[in-house]
């Protein structure tokens, strides 16, 4: 009975947080966004329906309390088996697609009958075990949050809840004469590429803006929404990242997420830094054999040799950094068309080096540049994310870093703290 009361209280708290998060995710009224929504209303993501469904899943999961009957020694095995199951589902779907694409197969339906039966069985099993795996991951990350003093009485606030689902795509809108995310409209996931391209062209022409439809890995609703994956390191980092957004949402920093571009960058960079640190700690505690191996030290040569000239190694981060700086210079000089032509040249250059970017424009940098836990890359010389990283370097623990930032509501406050008021 006490457990049920606890779960009901968790759901009530969740609903309150959900209202806050959904409110924070509402786009501010304006001509630009309303004009853009002329093209997106029919394909926009229904957050309310998704949240109610996810809360129902979590409430049912809590009522059953399935995880309580599993020995903790089996937690790791349950999670790893689930990720392998997801991989087999994806592999089977790929095999079916290959048969249907093969012009030499006359009866694709017959040829794939056994594969389709296997796929249906695996999906049914995935749907049965997914709530259990989510509960295990929630408990493991919550335990690490307690270790890091990021809980109240040993419990994360709000309680850590996530649900695996295809997240919506995001239509990012930036002005053409600057790199700045003005609007983000959530769309139904998995739109065909031709439909995506047509939408971007319509929005660009109607509003004279730079737009881009991007896929996202998760959203800080409540429960948080996380994309399905087979990568356990990525899973732990993203679930932690989105919980950090939940935590910040009940503090000034999160409430000011949409106040201006600087506050969005502070929020995302904070969640990116924290999500990676928490995820790495989860892996070290519960899945050490699956954690990335540390980089090997450079080997020392034992005899003097004349080394051959090294071939230049392509660095995607360095290429993006250079591109962003040059684009910003061109836009500052009013050379919009030149900047856009240059970005297309750079996209082709990166494509030739193995990075298949569909579209590189102002909206691309506006979106990806906000996730700047490391210097350089798509963020360029952004001073906002640099200030967040500087504060992390000055903070003795992750908890002190997050809690100091959580109570800020302006970029000026962050600058004052980092520079000591200078």
VOGU-3710 file (C-alpha; in Angstrom, 3 decimals, decimal comma):
1> xxxxxxxxxx> 0,000/0,000/0,000  2,781/2,406/0,908  4,442/1,655/-2,418  1,233/2,465/-4,314  0,861/5,763/-2,462  4,441/6,600/-3,350  3,805/5,825/-7,005  0,632/7,924/-7,079  2,542/10,853/-5,575  5,231/10,405/-8,195
11> xxxxxxxxxx> 2,659/10,554/-10,967  1,054/13,661/-9,478  4,461/15,346/-9,337  5,050/14,177/-12,872  1,837/15,753/-14,099  2,817/19,072/-12,511  6,241/18,934/-14,130  4,641/17,941/-17,420  2,530/21,089/-17,341  5,646/23,167/-16,727
21> xxxxxxxxxx> 7,618/21,462/-19,484  4,836/21,642/-22,025  4,314/25,277/-21,142  8,008/25,944/-21,631  7,925/24,153/-24,958  5,134/26,318/-26,334  6,405/28,571/-29,078  5,890/32,283/-28,462  3,268/33,857/-30,718  4,585/35,677/-33,737
31> xxxxxxxxxx> 3,991/36,194/-37,440  6,923/34,045/-38,521  5,950/30,956/-36,586  2,282/31,276/-37,461  3,183/31,554/-41,134  5,388/28,487/-40,822  2,608/26,549/-39,120  0,458/26,975/-42,201  2,633/24,218/-43,618  3,034/22,108/-40,470
41> xxxxxxxxxx> -0,294/21,984/-38,592  -1,374/18,690/-40,143  1,917/16,977/-39,293  2,738/18,447/-35,867  3,454/16,097/-32,984  0,710/15,611/-30,364  2,531/16,051/-27,056  -0,572/15,851/-24,875  -1,664/12,475/-26,263  1,871/11,091/-25,990
51> xxxxxxxxxx> 2,323/12,298/-22,412  -0,974/10,827/-21,234  -0,127/7,500/-22,845  3,393/7,467/-21,363  2,098/8,330/-17,893  -0,379/5,477/-18,227  2,464/3,092/-19,041  4,467/4,313/-16,056  1,488/4,088/-13,715  0,822/0,525/-14,846
61> xxxxxxxxxx> 4,488/-0,304/-14,472  4,456/1,015/-10,912  1,266/-0,849/-10,025  2,721/-4,145/-11,229  6,062/-3,514/-9,549  7,646/-6,146/-11,800  11,212/-5,022/-11,150  10,846/-5,634/-7,408  10,527/-9,356/-8,100  13,736/-9,521/-10,134
71> xxxxxxxxxx> 17,022/-10,202/-8,345  19,263/-7,157/-8,783  21,935/-9,482/-10,179  19,696/-9,990/-13,224  19,273/-6,276/-13,982  22,302/-6,064/-16,233  21,341/-9,195/-18,145  17,803/-7,884/-18,710  19,069/-4,588/-20,148  21,729/-6,149/-22,388
81> xxxxxxxxxx> 19,320/-8,818/-23,676  16,804/-6,091/-24,521  19,377/-4,113/-26,505  20,337/-7,256/-28,416  16,650/-7,863/-29,120  16,316/-4,357/-30,557  19,365/-5,015/-32,746  17,842/-8,265/-34,056  14,578/-6,431/-34,823  16,428/-3,800/-36,832
91> xxxxxxxxxx> 18,503/-6,458/-38,604  15,396/-8,455/-39,534  13,660/-5,329/-40,849  16,735/-4,630/-42,980  16,688/-8,151/-44,399  12,996/-7,844/-45,295  13,612/-4,494/-47,003  16,442/-6,027/-49,029  14,189/-8,825/-50,292  11,489/-6,371/-51,371
101> xxxxxxxxxx> 14,115/-4,225/-53,116  15,633/-7,209/-54,966  14,346/-7,222/-58,586  15,236/-10,908/-58,820  12,632/-11,895/-56,205  9,240/-12,501/-57,840  7,289/-13,245/-54,647  8,704/-10,975/-51,941  5,764/-11,628/-49,628  6,290/-15,369/-49,748
111> xxxxxxxxxx> 10,053/-15,067/-49,489  9,797/-12,984/-46,336  6,979/-14,885/-44,614  9,264/-16,564/-42,076  11,194/-13,342/-41,435  7,974/-11,419/-40,882  6,745/-14,024/-38,380  10,030/-13,767/-36,521  9,805/-9,972/-36,588  6,293/-9,985/-35,154
121> xxxxxxxxxx> 7,360/-12,342/-32,355  10,381/-10,195/-31,487  8,338/-6,979/-31,442  5,791/-8,566/-29,133  8,565/-9,627/-26,784  10,159/-6,160/-26,960  6,882/-4,510/-25,979  6,582/-6,855/-22,986  10,093/-6,351/-21,622  10,556/-2,665/-22,466
131> xxxxxxxxxx> 8,727/-1,331/-19,353  10,841/-3,598/-17,142  14,083/-2,450/-18,776  13,048/1,185/-18,472  12,376/0,672/-14,752  15,816/-0,934/-14,302  17,599/1,902/-16,091  15,623/4,448/-14,051  16,684/2,772/-10,809  20,338/2,540/-11,860
141> xxxxxxxxxx> 20,616/6,184/-12,902  18,718/7,247/-9,779  21,270/5,376/-7,655  24,112/7,246/-9,350  22,290/10,571/-8,923  22,140/9,796/-5,190  25,878/9,076/-5,195  26,417/12,485/-6,794  24,229/14,345/-4,246  21,684/15,200/-6,926
151> xxxxxxxxxx> 18,725/13,819/-4,983  16,503/14,813/-2,074  16,378/12,142/0,615  17,949/9,710/-1,829  15,265/10,290/-4,489  15,660/12,380/-7,685  13,283/15,338/-7,833  11,373/14,966/-10,021  11,551/11,149/-9,988  13,453/9,870/-12,995
161> xxxxxxxxxx> 10,973/8,501/-15,553  11,601/7,926/-19,252  9,815/6,146/-22,067  11,325/4,784/-25,265  9,553/5,976/-28,388  10,330/7,549/-31,762  10,783/11,254/-30,825  9,354/13,922/-33,107  11,463/15,639/-35,709  12,114/19,352/-35,234
171> xxxxxxxxxx> 11,670/22,083/-37,833  14,362/24,624/-36,937  13,973/28,168/-38,287  16,830/30,672/-38,357  17,099/34,058/-40,086  19,304/34,020/-43,159  21,452/36,965/-42,057  22,430/35,415/-38,687  22,876/32,076/-36,962  20,064/32,062/-34,416
181> xxxxxxxxxx> 17,284/29,605/-33,626  14,109/31,658/-33,670  11,604/28,804/-33,774  11,422/25,047/-33,218  8,255/23,260/-34,372  7,858/19,592/-33,450  6,700/17,318/-36,279  5,532/13,724/-36,489  8,594/11,465/-36,761  9,816/9,512/-39,763
191> xxxxxxxxxx> 8,538/11,794/-42,516  9,752/10,704/-45,961  12,763/12,692/-47,148  10,920/14,139/-50,135  8,255/15,504/-47,789  10,934/16,977/-45,515  12,668/18,723/-48,432  9,369/20,071/-49,764  8,449/21,471/-46,338  11,812/23,208/-45,939
201> xxxxxxxxxx> 11,516/24,751/-49,405  7,999/26,023/-48,680  9,026/27,597/-45,374  12,210/29,126/-46,809  10,382/30,693/-49,740  7,385/31,950/-47,748  9,362/33,441/-44,853  12,782/34,147/-46,439  14,472/32,144/-43,685  16,853/29,236/-43,302
211> xxxxxxxxxx> 15,054/26,092/-42,155  16,038/22,517/-41,423  14,173/19,423/-40,247  16,381/17,493/-37,809  15,986/14,286/-35,876  16,421/14,413/-32,109  17,422/11,791/-29,555  15,125/12,803/-26,722  12,880/15,456/-25,209  12,601/16,560/-21,583
221> xxxxxxxxxx> 8,867/16,010/-21,178  7,630/14,021/-18,210  8,203/11,130/-18,558  11,094/12,062/-20,814  11,022/10,793/-24,374  14,058/8,818/-25,549  14,751/7,303/-28,948  15,224/3,548/-29,246  18,855/2,506/-29,485  21,204/-0,457/-29,231
231> xxxxxxxxxx> 24,024/1,655/-27,741  24,000/1,327/-23,955  26,441/4,215/-23,439  24,275/6,543/-25,516  21,139/5,366/-23,709  22,489/6,177/-20,257  23,781/9,585/-21,334  20,547/10,637/-23,054  18,239/9,455/-20,256  20,422/11,383/-17,809
241> xxxxxxxxxx> 20,533/14,419/-20,146  16,745/14,589/-20,330  16,335/14,159/-16,572  18,633/17,158/-16,092  16,174/19,156/-18,203  13,361/17,967/-15,896  15,403/19,053/-12,879  16,169/22,468/-14,362  12,537/23,006/-15,380  11,532/23,446/-11,728
251> xxxxxxxxxx> 14,317/26,034/-11,318  14,786/29,495/-12,867  17,278/28,311/-15,513  14,885/25,796/-17,026  11,896/28,133/-16,765  13,846/30,674/-18,840  14,757/28,147/-21,552  12,956/30,066/-24,310  13,625/33,570/-23,011  16,440/34,090/-25,529
261> xxxxxxxxxx> 19,006/32,079/-27,521  21,614/32,436/-24,755  19,399/30,727/-22,165  18,679/27,843/-24,540  22,415/27,338/-25,099  23,091/27,416/-21,334  20,362/24,832/-20,709  21,464/22,476/-23,480  25,179/22,734/-22,740  24,518/22,115/-19,044
271> xxxxxxxxxx> 22,401/19,047/-19,809  24,994/17,804/-22,306  27,865/18,080/-19,822  25,860/16,577/-16,958  24,298/13,834/-19,073  27,698/12,581/-20,176  29,184/12,651/-16,687  26,201/10,857/-15,163  26,049/8,344/-18,026  29,736/7,535/-17,658
281> xxxxxxxxxx> 29,288/7,032/-13,913  26,369/4,644/-14,540  28,475/2,645/-16,970  31,412/2,488/-14,552  29,186/1,246/-11,710  26,806/-1,141/-13,463  28,270/-1,984/-16,899  32,062/-1,548/-16,654  32,750/-4,114/-19,385  30,624/-2,118/-21,854
291> xxxxxxxxxx> 32,116/1,284/-21,066  34,385/2,813/-23,737  37,986/1,805/-23,319  40,321/4,614/-22,218  42,551/6,037/-24,900  45,864/4,234/-25,158  48,971/6,321/-24,400  51,140/7,188/-27,359  53,866/4,602/-27,894  57,477/5,694/-27,553
301> xxxxxxxxxx> 59,958/4,794/-30,288  62,985/2,883/-29,040  65,276/3,846/-31,884  65,826/6,914/-33,936  64,036/6,705/-37,243  63,006/9,186/-39,829  59,213/9,107/-39,760  57,311/9,240/-43,003  55,290/12,421/-43,496  51,894/11,814/-41,946
311> xxxxxxxxxx> 48,870/12,103/-44,168  46,505/14,838/-43,019  43,643/13,330/-41,014  40,196/14,780/-41,612  38,586/16,162/-38,459  34,840/16,735/-38,669  34,861/18,935/-35,555  37,692/21,093/-36,911  35,992/21,378/-40,309  32,722/22,439/-38,685
321> xxxxxxxxxx> 34,512/24,952/-36,479  36,252/26,549/-39,461  33,025/26,614/-41,462  31,066/28,267/-38,678  33,660/31,023/-38,190  33,806/31,801/-41,910  30,017/31,816/-42,240  29,642/34,194/-39,303  32,181/36,559/-40,887  30,349/36,521/-44,217
331> xxxxxxxxxx> 26,950/37,088/-42,612  28,323/39,977/-40,538  29,473/41,551/-43,812  26,025/41,076/-45,350  27,218/38,377/-47,784  24,260/36,055/-47,322  24,295/34,372/-50,742  28,058/33,896/-50,589  27,765/32,314/-47,144  25,067/29,925/-48,335
341> xxxxxxxxxx> 27,093/28,912/-51,386  30,128/28,389/-49,161  28,156/26,157/-46,779  27,095/23,969/-49,696  30,726/23,668/-50,807  31,705/22,645/-47,290  28,866/20,146/-47,085  30,151/18,446/-50,223  33,674/18,480/-48,796  32,480/16,773/-45,616
351> xxxxxxxxxx> 30,427/14,306/-47,641  33,545/13,292/-49,543  35,226/12,645/-46,192  32,507/10,305/-44,973  30,087/12,674/-43,194  26,808/12,529/-45,073  25,076/15,756/-44,117  21,893/16,331/-46,097  21,831/20,098/-45,629  24,236/22,603/-44,069
361> xxxxxxxxxx> 22,811/26,049/-43,441  22,224/28,701/-40,778  19,541/26,551/-39,102  21,971/23,621/-38,862  24,480/25,698/-36,901  21,748/27,314/-34,798  20,513/23,891/-33,654  23,684/21,833/-33,316  25,767/24,705/-31,964  23,754/24,754/-28,732
371> xxxxxxxxxx> 25,002/21,313/-27,648  28,513/22,452/-26,833  29,976/20,365/-24,030  33,284/20,592/-25,924  34,866/23,675/-27,533  34,813/24,127/-31,287  32,685/22,205/-33,722  29,343/23,645/-34,824  29,374/26,090/-31,880  32,350/28,011/-33,259
381> xxxxxxxxxx> 33,597/30,639/-30,812  30,292/30,820/-28,939  31,013/32,596/-25,614  27,869/31,285/-23,893  28,750/27,593/-24,005  32,364/28,504/-23,178  31,136/30,180/-19,977  29,176/27,047/-19,015  32,263/24,886/-19,550  34,331/27,358/-17,521
391> xxxxxxxxxx> 31,900/27,122/-14,617  32,090/23,329/-14,716  35,894/23,562/-14,555  35,572/25,858/-11,522  33,076/23,578/-9,727  34,378/20,836/-7,412  31,471/18,492/-8,151  28,791/18,010/-10,779  26,114/18,728/-8,162  27,630/22,095/-7,241
401> xxxxxxxxxx> 27,872/22,966/-10,954  24,231/22,095/-11,698  22,807/23,670/-8,550  24,703/26,904/-9,089  23,460/27,201/-12,657  19,910/26,104/-11,807  19,201/29,338/-9,933  20,389/31,636/-12,714  17,971/33,369/-15,054  20,308/35,357/-17,309
411> xxxxxxxxxx> 23,560/35,018/-19,220  24,892/38,092/-17,401  24,674/36,199/-14,096  26,730/33,373/-15,551  29,361/35,769/-16,868  29,626/37,478/-13,484  30,129/34,167/-11,691  32,709/32,892/-14,136  34,730/36,121/-14,217  34,388/36,844/-10,507
421> xx> 32,422/40,010/-11,180  35,087/41,558/-13,395
//
